[in-house]
Amino acid sequence: MTTPDRQLSPDGRFAIEITAWEARMSHWIETPRIVDARTGAVVFAFESGSWSLDRATWTTAHVVSFVLRKYPGNHTPVDVGCEIDCAARTATVAGSAVPLAELERRLDACLQWR
């Protein structure tokens, strides 16, 4: 396992930290979590280390858009997206807003396993 990489929000209040681990030879899983950069408090973290971040785009100072995959990849769709409002502690998945505590469950519900 490697040490986390950090990507700060535009105003520096929040940070995305990535912890990477090698699932198979040359196949890396990069699991994100969001922290308050000032206090270090965790805003959101996945319970499962199987979620991998493909892309994170800050759309405002406190809203970030994620494109994620879940390992192993035997599901459709291949990836799922969500928007996380770090200040409000909510996320939007498939057009529905949920508290961050429900985000991982909602993302899992988007996947159809083969």
C-alpha positions in Angstrom: 0.0 0.0 0.0 1.2 3.5 -0.7 0.8 6.7 1.2 -2.1 8.9 0.2 -1.9 11.5 -2.5 -3.8 14.7 -2.0 -5.8 17.0 -4.3 -7.1 20.2 -2.7 -10.4 21.9 -3.5 -10.2 25.3 -5.3 -10.5 27.1 -1.9 -8.2 24.7 -0.1 -10.9 23.7 2.5 -11.3 20.1 1.4 -8.8 17.5 0.1 -9.2 14.3 -1.8 -6.8 11.7 -0.5 -6.0 8.6 -2.6 -4.7 5.4 -1.2 -3.5 3.0 -3.8 -3.1 -0.8 -3.6 -2.2 -3.4 -6.2 -5.1 -5.8 -6.8 -3.2 -7.8 -9.4 0.0 -7.5 -11.2 -0.1 -3.9 -12.6 -3.8 -3.4 -11.7 -4.0 -0.6 -9.2 -7.1 0.4 -7.1 -7.0 4.0 -6.0 -9.5 4.4 -3.2 -10.5 8.0 -2.5 -11.6 9.7 0.7 -12.4 13.4 1.4 -11.1 15.2 4.4 -11.4 18.7 5.8 -8.0 20.1 5.0 -8.0 22.4 8.0 -9.0 19.9 10.7 -8.2 16.6 9.2 -11.7 15.3 9.9 -13.0 12.7 7.5 -15.9 14.1 5.4 -16.4 10.8 3.4 -14.6 7.5 3.2 -15.6 4.2 1.5 -16.0 1.2 3.8 -14.8 -1.0 1.0 -11.4 -0.6 -0.5 -12.7 -1.9 -3.8 -13.8 1.5 -5.1 -11.3 3.1 -7.5 -11.4 6.8 -8.6 -11.0 7.3 -12.3 -11.6 11.0 -12.2 -12.2 13.8 -9.8 -13.3 17.3 -11.0 -14.0 20.2 -8.6 -17.1 22.0 -10.0 -17.2 24.6 -7.2 -15.2 25.3 -4.1 -16.9 22.5 -2.2 -18.6 20.2 -4.9 -16.6 17.5 -6.5 -17.6 15.1 -9.3 -16.3 11.6 -9.1 -16.2 8.9 -11.8 -15.6 5.5 -10.0 -15.1 1.9 -10.7 -15.5 -1.1 -8.4 -13.1 -4.0 -8.3 -13.5 -6.6 -9.6 -15.0 -5.2 -12.8 -17.6 -8.0 -13.5 -20.5 -5.5 -13.5 -22.4 -3.0 -15.6 -22.0 -0.2 -16.0 -18.2 -0.2 -16.0 -18.2 3.0 -14.0 -20.6 5.2 -12.0 -20.6 8.9 -11.3 -21.6 11.0 -8.4 -21.4 14.6 -7.2 -20.3 15.2 -3.6 -21.2 18.5 -1.8 -18.5 18.4 0.9 -20.0 21.4 2.8 -23.5 20.1 2.9 -22.4 16.5 3.4 -24.6 15.2 0.7 -24.1 13.4 -2.7 -26.1 13.1 -5.9 -26.2 9.7 -7.6 -28.4 9.2 -10.7 -30.3 12.4 -10.0 -31.1 11.6 -6.4 -29.6 13.4 -3.4 -28.5 11.3 -0.4 -26.6 11.9 2.8 -22.9 10.9 2.5 -23.6 8.0 5.0 -25.7 6.4 2.2 -23.4 7.1 -0.8 -21.6 3.8 -1.0 -24.8 1.8 -0.7 -26.4 4.0 -3.4 -23.4 3.5 -5.7 -23.5 -0.3 -5.1 -27.2 -0.2 -6.1 -26.2 1.2 -9.5 -24.2 -1.9 -10.4 -25.6 -5.0 -12.0 -23.3 -7.9 -11.3 -22.7 -10.6 -14.0 
